[in-house]
Amino acid sequence: MNPYRNKRYWILMPPFLLTTLGLFFILPEDKWEYPFLVVIAFWNTYYAWNDYTLKKSEETNESTEKRIN
């Protein structure tokens, strides 16, 4: 099994991880909950991108099937 199979994850993870770590070390202690919002934004972006791609591929498959019939 290829661990780099999901390219979207590996495209999004480095910038979000660097942003999270940067905020964690830059912000004062009473604001440490803000980096976790970046983690939530990462997962929202990841799943939205996957959903968009899935819907787009389904539309492409449907239009190809209509042209064949």
Backbone bond lengths (Angstrom), bond angles and torsions (degrees), N, CA, C in turn:
res aa  C-N    CA-C-N  psi(-1)  N-CA   C-N-CA  omega(-1)  CA-C   N-CA-C  phi
1 M - - - 1.448 - - 1.525 109.16 -
2 N 1.295 116.01 133.24 1.454 121.98 -176.91 1.534 110.26 -86.62
3 P 1.343 118.76 118.49 1.470 119.78 -178.48 1.524 112.72 -70.54
4 Y 1.326 118.44 -17.04 1.462 121.74 -178.97 1.525 111.26 -100.02
5 R 1.321 116.69 23.36 1.451 122.45 -176.00 1.526 111.48 -63.08
6 N 1.295 117.75 -41.86 1.447 120.72 -176.55 1.532 109.69 -91.37
7 K 1.310 115.67 95.31 1.464 120.55 -174.62 1.522 112.57 -69.51
8 R 1.312 117.33 -30.83 1.468 119.62 -179.48 1.529 110.59 -61.75
9 Y 1.310 116.24 -41.22 1.463 120.31 178.79 1.520 110.44 -60.16
10 W 1.329 116.40 -46.57 1.462 120.71 -176.42 1.518 112.41 -74.53
11 I 1.320 118.18 -20.27 1.465 120.68 174.05 1.523 110.14 -75.94
12 L 1.326 116.82 -41.45 1.462 121.08 -175.99 1.522 114.04 -82.68
13 M 1.317 117.71 -31.25 1.453 120.58 -171.54 1.536 114.69 -62.27
14 P 1.336 121.13 -47.70 1.474 118.46 -176.43 1.530 115.38 -59.48
15 P 1.358 119.95 -47.68 1.468 116.53 179.83 1.533 113.63 -65.41
16 F 1.339 116.49 -37.42 1.460 118.85 178.73 1.525 110.99 -69.02
17 L 1.318 118.31 -38.39 1.454 121.50 178.47 1.531 110.98 -65.22
18 L 1.317 116.94 -44.85 1.466 120.02 178.40 1.525 111.37 -63.34
19 T 1.327 116.76 -40.02 1.461 120.33 177.78 1.521 110.89 -63.73
20 T 1.329 116.52 -43.39 1.466 120.60 179.99 1.527 111.05 -62.76
21 L 1.324 116.23 -47.87 1.469 119.42 179.92 1.524 111.54 -64.87
22 G 1.330 116.07 -40.50 1.465 119.60 178.01 1.514 112.03 -60.48
23 L 1.327 116.42 -46.84 1.464 119.65 178.64 1.526 111.62 -64.87
24 F 1.316 115.90 -37.46 1.463 119.86 -179.19 1.533 111.24 -62.12
25 F 1.331 116.97 -38.30 1.461 120.09 -177.92 1.528 112.99 -87.85
26 I 1.330 117.78 -24.24 1.464 120.77 -177.16 1.525 112.29 -86.51
27 L 1.334 116.30 -41.37 1.457 120.12 -175.56 1.523 111.54 -72.02
28 P 1.323 116.56 151.07 1.476 119.05 176.04 1.529 110.63 -68.36
29 E 1.324 115.05 165.97 1.466 121.02 -174.36 1.528 113.37 -59.66
30 D 1.313 117.94 -32.56 1.464 119.03 -178.41 1.529 112.79 -76.49
31 K 1.327 118.47 -5.16 1.473 122.86 179.05 1.524 112.23 -113.36
32 W 1.326 118.83 18.73 1.462 121.77 -175.85 1.521 113.88 -70.00
33 E 1.329 118.27 -8.36 1.457 118.62 177.51 1.532 111.86 -78.04
34 Y 1.311 118.54 -18.11 1.467 121.35 -178.64 1.528 114.40 -65.95
35 P 1.323 119.65 -37.47 1.474 117.50 176.36 1.531 113.23 -60.15
36 F 1.306 117.81 -27.63 1.462 119.84 178.65 1.531 111.68 -69.99
37 L 1.319 116.64 -23.90 1.469 119.85 173.95 1.526 110.82 -66.77
38 V 1.323 116.40 -31.16 1.463 120.52 176.40 1.526 109.61 -67.26
39 V 1.313 117.36 -38.25 1.468 121.14 177.37 1.528 110.14 -63.20
40 I 1.331 116.93 -43.12 1.464 120.74 177.34 1.524 110.16 -63.87
41 A 1.318 117.30 -40.21 1.471 120.81 177.67 1.525 110.68 -64.03
42 F 1.335 117.73 -36.92 1.458 120.90 176.93 1.515 110.90 -59.40
43 W 1.343 117.37 -50.79 1.458 120.14 -176.92 1.523 111.28 -67.25
44 N 1.329 117.39 -36.33 1.464 119.45 175.65 1.522 111.31 -62.52
45 T 1.313 117.05 -43.94 1.461 121.44 178.88 1.520 111.32 -64.88
46 Y 1.310 116.24 -43.49 1.464 121.62 -179.29 1.531 111.44 -60.70
47 Y 1.333 116.21 -50.02 1.461 119.22 -178.10 1.527 112.05 -71.15
48 A 1.323 118.14 -33.47 1.463 120.49 176.23 1.527 110.04 -64.67
49 W 1.329 117.65 -42.08 1.461 121.84 179.41 1.530 110.24 -64.55
50 N 1.332 116.85 -43.44 1.468 120.30 177.57 1.523 111.25 -62.65
51 D 1.311 117.49 -43.32 1.460 121.79 179.68 1.526 110.90 -63.77
52 Y 1.329 116.43 -44.06 1.463 120.95 178.38 1.527 111.16 -60.24
53 T 1.313 116.78 -45.39 1.464 121.35 -179.36 1.526 110.87 -65.09
54 L 1.323 117.33 -40.74 1.460 121.16 178.91 1.528 111.00 -63.55
55 K 1.317 117.03 -45.83 1.468 120.39 178.81 1.521 111.24 -63.75
56 K 1.320 116.53 -40.46 1.463 120.33 -179.92 1.528 110.73 -65.21
57 S 1.323 117.71 -40.56 1.464 119.88 179.38 1.522 111.14 -69.08
58 E 1.344 117.23 -34.87 1.463 119.82 176.56 1.525 111.09 -65.60
59 E 1.333 117.04 -40.68 1.464 120.57 177.74 1.526 110.91 -64.04
60 T 1.319 116.35 -39.63 1.458 120.70 178.89 1.521 110.40 -65.07
61 N 1.321 116.98 -42.34 1.468 120.70 179.02 1.520 111.16 -64.85
62 E 1.334 117.45 -40.42 1.460 120.72 179.34 1.522 111.48 -65.31
63 S 1.332 116.95 -42.40 1.473 119.07 -179.66 1.521 110.95 -68.77
64 T 1.322 118.44 -32.84 1.458 120.92 177.14 1.526 110.54 -68.35
65 E 1.327 116.67 -39.80 1.459 119.88 178.73 1.525 111.69 -66.27
66 K 1.322 117.70 -35.62 1.465 121.18 179.02 1.533 111.01 -67.26
67 R 1.335 116.73 -37.79 1.470 119.73 178.95 1.514 111.70 -69.12
68 I 1.332 116.98 -32.99 1.454 120.47 179.89 1.520 110.46 -70.53
69 N 1.323 117.31 -39.65 1.476 121.01 -178.52 1.475 107.35 -81.52
